[in-house]
Amino acid sequence: MDRVVLFKGAKKDFRDLLYTEGIEDDDYTPFMELIRQYNVTVRANDTSASRDVGEFDKNPIKNAIIYADDFASVTSHVITNFTNIVILGHNIENLYIQNPPKRVEYSVRVEFDDLIEEKYSDYFNPKSCDILALYNNLLDETVIGQIDAKKKTCVSLYKKASLGANSPAVLMFYGPSGVGKTELAKKISEFYKGKLTRIQFSMMQTEEAYKYIFGDEHGKPSLARDLLARESNIILIDEFDKVNPGLYNVFYQMFDEGEFEDINYHIDVSNTIFILTTNFQNEKQVAEKLGLPIYSRIDSKIKFTALTTSELKIVIKNQFQQVINKLSEEDKKIVEDFNLENKYLESVNVFKNVRLLDKFIENDIYTLIFDYKLNKIE
């Protein structure tokens, strides 16, 4: 072994690293092939734990690459015997590993400590000038209204950028459903050119929730794996108030020190922006329902309000136009003749939850077109 690269971060960044090192898609040996060769050359020769591998030929391998997803598809035996699998039966020149579980990382450090290079996803570290540009970007009409919420969000991010603290920024977006909380989080993540990591807590009431948060078998979904695989430093925890309160203590160290550890992984989230969403109506409810330990760790509580009639009209027009743009000219004419958009605008106050609006309008338009053509046939 000449070189071991331990990479922690998103899959797309890991692939970018491999590309910069000149490794093409067909120019490496994957983990499952290492396991197969190990079974053929080592276990078949009944050498098991022996390091005396001179009795048979080793397979020369220039580049071996192990993705984080590969660990989910193997047994615990493979994790426990990881170094044997990569050493016995192989002559590997370069070994690349993405997001190894703790047991794998420990065994690799014991065996190859002087060969290890550590690489990470290059997540953004907010700068004050970035936040000013972000605010101007958020003033467009992609997220309708919520001017106060947009400004308070950017002030919170500006403060973090100015102070340069390593601990995460924790923001809570609270207010009624369907008024732009999730959409604003998406816009911030898009600004920093990364896919939003969204964790849904509405179902976190069962034993599976404990396993997800504290870790279970290495191949099972977990909070730690989702955090390690994040593409940006924006983490949205949706419906944070729906989780069992007994699980909140796992966030104390995460929000205070920017570290999280379960039974399989240890993660650095020091410069992460956590956005928690709830449907609380005021800060008093936030404090009472979440409890002081969590409430005191939230840097900013940002209120979202119900959309005004004029704002709802803008949303309706935008959603209506998005559907119309996908139609043929013939179908557009049918919808236009029925004056459907104006009918929506006249009944604007019926639409309180904009999250449901796009599908409602889409289904309505296609039903109108289908019925029109069906009647023509009859």
N, C-alpha and C positions, 0 to 999 in steps of 0.2 A: 504494500500500500504506500503510495506516494503522498496522497492528499485526501483529506476528509472535509467536506463543506457541510456545516450544519446551518440550514436556512430556516428562519422563523418568519412566517408571514403568509401573504396571499399566494394562491396558486399561480395567478397571472404574473406576479412579480418573480416567482421561482422560475417560471418558463422564460421570462425576460432574461434572467441571469444565465440560464443555460444557453439561450440564443447568443448572448454577448460572448460566451466562451466557445462559441462555434459548434455547439452540440445540436445536431438536427434531430427530428422526430424518430428517425430510424437508426440513429448513431449511438445507441446506448443499450445496456442490458437492464431490463426492468426487474423489480423485486421478485415477482413470481418466477421469473426464469432463474434467478439466484437460488431460490428455494428448490426448484426442480433439479438444478444441477447439484445442489447439496445432497438431495435425496438420492440421486443417481451415483455420485462419486464417493460420498462419505457414508451415508447410512447403509447403502448397499454393501459397503465393505466392512460394516460393523465396527467402525472406529468411534462412533458416538462422541464422547467427550475428549477423546485423545487428540493431542496436538501433533502427533507424529504422522504427518501427512505425506511423508516421502514415499510411502508404499504405493501411491497412485499419482497420476498426473493431475496437476491443477489446471483449471480452465483460465487462459489469459483473457482479461477483460479490461478494456481501456477506460470506459465510463459506465458506472453503475448508478442508476437513479432511482430513488425511492420517494414517491409522493406520499403526502399525509394520508390520502385516501387508501393507500395500499395497506396501512396498518389496520384499517377497519376490516379488511377482508381476510386476515390471518388469525390463527389461533393464539391463545396465550403462550403456548409452547414456543412459537416462533418468536414472540416478544422476549421471552425469558432467555432464549438461546440465540439472540440476534447476532452477537459477535462470532459465534461458531459458524453460523450460516454464511456470513460474509467473508470469513477467513478460510475455513476449511473447504478445500475443493476449488478455491478461486485465487487467482493472482489479479487483484483489482488495482488499477493504477489510480483512478479518481473515483471517489464515492461521494455522491450528493444526496443529502437527506433533508426532506422538508418536514418541519413540525414533528420531530420524534417524540413519542411518549417519554416520560421521565426515566423509566427503566431502560429504554433503549439509549437515551442520551447518556445516562450514567455509565452503562457498559462501554459505550463508544469512547467516553472520556478516559475511562480506566485503561482501555486497550491502545488508544491512538492519540493520547493527549497532545503530544508534540507535533502531530500532523493536522490538527483541527484549525479550520478557518471558520469564523462565525459571520454570517450574512443575515440581513434583515430587510423586510419591506421598508421602503423609504416613505413612511407616513409623514404627512405635513406637520409642521410645527407653526401654528398661526402667528402671523406677523401683523402689526397694527395696520399697515397699509393694505394688507389683504382684507381685513375686516371692513375697512371703509369701502373697498370695491365690492365686497359681498353685500353690504347694505344697499348700495345703489342697484346691484343686480336683483335684490329681493323686492325692490320697489316696482318692478314690472308687474303685470297683471296675471302671471302664472298662478301665484297664490293671491287670491282676491282678498282685499281688505287687510285686517289685522296689522295696521300700521304700527300701533303701540307695541304689539308682540314682536314684530320684526325688529324694531329699534331696541327693545330691551334685550332681545337675543344677541344682537350685534354688540351692544354695550358689554354684555357678559363675556363674549368672546374677546372683545378688545381689552377688557381688564385682564383676562388670562394671558393674552399675548404680551401686554405691557409688563406684567409682574414676572413673567417667565417661569412660573411655578411648574414643577414636574408632576404635581398631582393632577388628576383629571378635573375637567369642568363638568359639573352636574347641573343640568337645567331641567326644570319640570314645566311642561306645557299642560295647563289645565283649562277646562271649559267644556262646552257641549260637544257632542259627536258631530263629525262631518263639517267642521268649520276651517280646516286647513292645518291642523297640528302635524299630522304625518307628512303632508305635502311640503310643509316648510322644512322639516328635517331632510326630506329627499332633495330639496333645492340646495340646501347647505352642502350636502354630500356631493351633489353634482358639481357644485362650484369648485370643490377640491378634487374633482375628477376621480371619484371613487364610488363604487356601488355601496349603497346604504346597507349596513348590517342591521336587520330588523329582528328583534326577539319578541315573540308574542307571549304575554303572560296570562292571557285570559283563561287558558286551560291549566294553569299551574296550581291545581288543587289536589292532585293525586300523588301516589307514591312515585310515579314517573317523574314528577316535578323535582322531587328530592334527588333522584338519580341523575336527572339532567343537570342540576346545579352543582351537586357535590361530586359527581362522577360515578360511573358504574364500570362495566366491562369496557376495555379500551376501544372496542369497535362500535359502541353505542353513541348516539348523538349526545352532545353535552354543551353546556355553556362555554366551557374552556375551549373546545374545538372550534366553536363558532367565533369566539374572540380571536383565536390564533389565525383563523382563515380570513379575517376581515380585510376588505380591500381599501377601506378608508378609516380614518380615526373618528368617524361619526357612528355611534352606536345608538340605535333607537330601541328602547324597551317600552313596548306598547302595553297599555293598560296595566301599568305598574301596580296599581292598587288592587288588582285581582289576584295577585299571588298570595299564598298563605303567609301571614305575618311572621310565622316561625322561620321563614327563609330569608328575612331581611338582613339578618346578622352576617350573611355571606358578603354583603355589599359594604360593610364597614371598612375593612382594610382596602377593598377595591377603590372606594371613593376617597379614602384618606390618603393612601400611599401609592395608588396606582399599581397594585399587585393583586393577582388572583391565583389561587392554587387549589386544585382538586386532587383526587387520588392518582390521576394520570399525567397532569400537565401543570406547569408553572408559567404564568403569562405576565408580561409587562404591558400595562395599559396606562402608563403614566401621562401621556399627552393626549389621551382620548377625550372626546366630547360625548358625554352620556346625555341623551335626551329621554326623559321619562314622560310618558303621556298618561293622563287620567281624565275622568269626566267630572272631577270635583268642581264645585261652583265658586268656591272662595278658599282663601288660605287657612281659615279656621278649620274647614273640613280636612284639608291636607294634613294639618298638624294632628288633629284628633284621630284620623283613620290610620295614618302611617306611623304615628308615634314620634316622640322627640328625637330618638337616636338617628333615625333616617331623615326626618325633617331638617335637623340641624346640619346635615351633610349636603343638603341641596343648596347650591350656590345662588340660584335665581329661580323664583317661582313666577312664571310668566302666564298671564291670563289671556285666553282667547275668548272672544265674544261672539254672540250670534250675528250672522251677517245681516246687514241692513237690506231693505227692499232694493235699493239701487245696486248694491253689491250682488245680490241674488240674480238680478237681471243680467249682469255681466257674466256670471257663471253660466246661466242658461244659454246665453248667446254663444259663449265659447264652446260649450258642450254640444250644442246644436250644430255649430259649424264643423266641428270635428267629425261628426257623423255624416253630414252632408258631403264633405270633401271625399268621402269614400264611395259615393254613389255614382252610377252612370248618369249621363245627361238626361236620359229618359226618366230615370227614377227621381232625379232632382226636380224635374218639372212637375211630377205628380205631387211631391211634397209641397212645392211652392204653391200649387193651385189650391191646396187645402189650407193654406195660411197657418200652418201648424205652429210655427215659431211664435207668432203673435198670440196664439191661444195660450201658450205656456207663459208668456210675459204678462198676460192679463190675469193669470192665476198664480202669480209668483209666490205668494205667501203659503201656498200648499207645500212648497219644496223647502223643508227646513234642514234636511240632511243632504248636503251636496255630494257626499260619498256615494249615495244611491242614485244620484241624478243621471250620470252618464248611461248606466244600463237601462234606466227607465226611458230616457229619450230614445236610445238606440232601439229598444224593443218596440216602442210606440211607432217610430218611423217605419221600421220594417213590417210591422203588422199592417200599417196603413197601405204600404206599397203592395203587400201580398193580397190584401182584401180587394184593392182596386183592380189588380190584374185578374184575380179570380172571378170577380163580377163581370169583367169584360169577356172572359171565356164563356161564362154562363149566358 
